[in-house]
Amino acid sequence: MDIMTGAGLAFGMLVVAMMIFMGGDLHMFVSEHAMIIIFGGSIAATMIRFPLGAILHGLPLGAKFAFTMSRLSARDLVDELARIAEIARKQGPVGLEKVETNEPFLAKGIRFVADGYDLEFIRDNLERDRDNFLMHLDEGSKIYRAIGDCAPAFGMIGTLIGMVQMFANMTDPSKLGPFMATALLATLYGALVANLFCLPIADKLHGKLLDEETNRTLIIDGILMIRDSKSPALVREMLLAYLPEKHRHEEGEPVPA
C-alpha cells in the first residue's frame, strides 16, 4: 500500500472537517444542488473529453495505482535479475521454470526465456505489454486531471446560478439565504474535489507512470540479456545504469568519487 496517498487524503479531510465543526455544524455545508452541479457537470464534461473505453480502463487503474506501490523497487529488480541470470548460467533456461517472483511482468519475461522463445519475440511482446500498460495509466492520470480542471469551473457555474436565483428573488428575503448558501457551497465543493482529490491523484499517477516505465524497461533489458546468455556481473552492471548514482551501490559500500 502507498501509505502517503491514504494518509494525505485522510489528513486533508480531517482539516476540512475541523474547520467546519469549529464554525458550525455539518448541515450548513450540505447542498444537494451544489453536489448535482459539481459531480454531474464534471462527469458530463469528462464523458465528452474521453471515449468510454479510456474511462473504463483509466479510472479504476488510476484508483488502484494511486493507493499501491510497485512490489519491487528498481534496485530490487537489478538484484533479482542478476540472481536470475546466475540461475540461467548454471542451469540453463530450464532452470528458470522453478524461479518465483512477486512481479507479474518479470514473471512473464522469465517464462518466455524458459520456454525458449527467440529474442525478437520476447522484445516485441514485452515492449507492447509495457506500452499498453503505460498508456492506460496515462489515461487514468489525464482523466483525474480533467475532472480536477473542470470541477472548479462547474463550482463557478453553480455560484452564478445561485446568484441569478438570489437576485431574481430579492422581493422574498426568506429565499436569499438558501440561494446564497448554494452559490458558495458550489464553489467550495469544486475547490475540494479538484485540490484535495483529483489533481493530487493525477500528479501521483504521473509519478507512478515514470517509475513503472523505468522498472519495466529495466526488466525488458535484463530479460533480453539473460536470453542472450550474458554473465550475471554484466547484467548487473548494465542495469545499474537505470538507477540514480547514490542508489547504484549496496548499503555500506563506498560510492566512487
N, C-alpha and C positions, 0 to 999 in steps of 0.2 A: 504494500500500500504506500502511496505517496502521502505521507502524513501532513505535509505542508499545505496541500490543497484543502483537505478537510479542516485542518486547524485554522487556516485563513478564513474560510467561509464561516465557520462557527464563531470565530472572534469578531468578524465583521457584523454578523447578525446580532451578537451579544451587545456590541457597542450601540447599534441602532436601537435595540430593544431597551437598553438602559436609558437612552435619551428620550424614548417615547414615554416610559413609565415615570421618569423624573419630572415630566411636564404635564402629565395627564393619564389617560388610560388608553388601552388598545382600540377601543371602539371609535375613538376620534380619528384614527388613521385607517379605517376600513371603508372603502368605497367601491361598490360593485361597478359603477360607471367607469371609474378610473381603471379598474382591472380589465374591463372589456376593451377599452381603447388601447391600452398598452399591450396586453397579451394578444388580443385579436388582431390589432393592427400590425404588430411585429411578426406574427405568424403569417399573415396575409402577404406582407412585403417579402418575407423570406421565401414563400412559395413562388412568388413572381420571379425572384432572382435566381433560384436554383431549380434544376429538374428534380423530379420526385426521387429518382434513384440516388442522387447525391445526398438528399436529405435523409433517406432511409439508411444509407451507409454511414454518412458523416456524423449525424447526431449521436447515435449510440456508440460508435467507435471513439468519438471525441470524449463523451462522458466517461467511457471506460478508461482511456489512457490519461485523462486528467487526474484520476484518482489511483493510478497504478504506476509502478516503476518497472523498468526492464529487469528481468530475472538476473542477468549478468551485466556487470559494467564492462566498459571497453578493456580495462586492464584484466579483468577476469576472463574475458574472451581470448585475449592473447595467450594467457596461461593455459586455458582449456584447449586451444588449437595446437599449441606446442605439445601438450600431453597426447593429443590425438595423433599428431604427426609421429611421435615416438612409438605409439602402438602400431601405426601403419608401417613404420620402418621395420619393426621387429617381427610382426605377424602377417604383414601384407594386408590388402583390402579386406580379406575375410575376417581378420581380427576386429575390424570396425563394427561388425554386426552385433557385438556384445557391448559396445560403448553406449552409455546412457548419459543424457544431458537434459537440463531443465529448459533449454532454449529451443523452441519448436523449429525455428528457421535453421539453426545449426544442425538439429537432428535430421532435417530434410537433406541438407548437404552431405552429412555423413552417410545417410542411406544411399544417396546417388553414387558416392565413391565405393561403398561396399558392394553395390550391385554392378559395378564395372562400367558405368556409363562414360562415354567419351567426354573430353574436356569441353568441347563447344556446346554440347547438350547441357552440361551442368551449368556453364556460364550463362547461357541464354535463359534457362529455366529459372535460376536463382535471381538473375537481374530482373526478369519480368515479374517475378513474385515480389521482389523489393520495390520496384517502381509502382506496382498496383497498390501495395500497402501504403506507401508514402503518399500516393495520390488521394486515397480515401482519408488518410489522416489530415492531409492538407485541406480537403473539402470540409472536414469537421471544423478545423480552425477557422476557415473562411465563413462557415455558417454561423458559428458562435460570434464572430466579429461582426457579421452583418446584422444579427439580432441586437448586438450591443450598440451598433451605429444608429439603428432606426428606433430603438426604444426611447431615447431622449426626445427624438423628433416627434414621436407619437405622444409623448408626455406634453410637449408644447401644443400639439393639436388638441389634446384633451383640455389643456388650460384655456386655449382660445374658445373651445366650445363652451366650457363653463363660464367664461367671461361674457360670451354672447348671451347665454341663458340668463346670467345675472343682470345684465343691462336691459334685457328685454322684459324683466320682471321688477323693475325699480319701483313700481307702484305697490308691490307687495313685499314689505320688509321681511316677512317670515321666510321668504324663499331665497333671500340674498345670502344668508349664511351657508346653507347646504350647497348652493351653486359655487360659491367661492371655495368651500372646502373641496369639492370635486375638482375644481380647476387646479388647486395647489397640490392635491394628492396625485393627480395625473403626472405632474412634473416630478414629484417625489418618487413615485413608482418607476418612472422611466429612468431616472438617475440611478436608483438602486439596482435595477435589473442590468443596466449597462455596466456600471462601475464596480459592483460587488460580485457579479456572477459572470456575465457573458465575456466582457473584454479581458478580465484576468484569465479565464479559462482558455480563451483564444490565444493569449500570449503563452500560457503554459503548454498548450498543444504545439505551438510553433517551436518552442524549445525541445519538446519531446521528439518532434519530427527531425530536427537536426541531429539529435542523439541517435535516433533509430537509423537515420541514413548512414551515419558513421559506423555504427555497430554492424549493420547488415552488409555494408560494403567491405568492412574488415573480415566478416565471416566468409564472404564470397572469395576474397583474395586468399584467405587461409585454406579454404576447401580446395581451391584450384591448385595451390602449391602442394597440398597433400596428395591430390590426384596425380600431380606431376612428379611425385616421389622426392620432393625436396627434403633436406635434412631438418630435424626439429629446431636446431640452432638458427638456420637460415629463416625458417618460418617465423620464429620469434623475433628476430632482428628486423625482418621486413614489416611485420605487423606493428612493432613498436613505433614505427613512424606515424601511425594514426593517433598516437597519444601525445598530449602536451609534454614538454620536456621534463617537467617535475614529476610526471607520473610514469616515466619510462623505466624507472629503476625500483627494485624491491626496497621495502622499508629497511632502513639501516645501511643500505648500500650507498656509497658516496656518489654524488652526481658530478660528472665531469664538468670542469670549468669551461 
